[in-house]
Amino acid sequence: MSTFIERLQSEKDELNSKISKLASFIDGDFMGQDISETQARLLNDQLNAMSVYSNCLEERLLDLKQ
């Protein structure tokens, strides 16, 4: 059975994988596709929110490991 810290680390790892995939999509050729300015803005907002969430998880992990 995994500990709380292990589950929190797993959550952060999964989130970071999603962040990486979304960032690659945004940095790729998606802008040339038929995506509206609204969708492009929302994708960037989503990436920023996910990054803030990841940072919070990192701070929690650091605090719990002290």
Contacts in CASP RR format, 6 or more apart in sequence:
PFRMAT RR
TARGET T0000
AUTHOR 0000-0000-0000
METHOD contacts of the structure
MODEL  1
MSTFIERLQSEKDELNSKISKLASFIDGDFMGQDISETQARLLNDQLNAM
SVYSNCLEERLLDLKQ
2 10 0 8 1.000
4 64 0 8 1.000
5 61 0 8 1.000
5 64 0 8 1.000
5 65 0 8 1.000
8 57 0 8 1.000
8 60 0 8 1.000
8 61 0 8 1.000
8 64 0 8 1.000
9 61 0 8 1.000
11 57 0 8 1.000
12 54 0 8 1.000
12 57 0 8 1.000
12 58 0 8 1.000
12 61 0 8 1.000
15 50 0 8 1.000
15 53 0 8 1.000
15 54 0 8 1.000
15 57 0 8 1.000
16 54 0 8 1.000
18 50 0 8 1.000
19 47 0 8 1.000
19 50 0 8 1.000
19 51 0 8 1.000
19 54 0 8 1.000
22 43 0 8 1.000
22 46 0 8 1.000
22 47 0 8 1.000
22 50 0 8 1.000
23 47 0 8 1.000
25 43 0 8 1.000
26 43 0 8 1.000
26 44 0 8 1.000
26 47 0 8 1.000
30 40 0 8 1.000
30 43 0 8 1.000
31 40 0 8 1.000
35 43 0 8 1.000
END
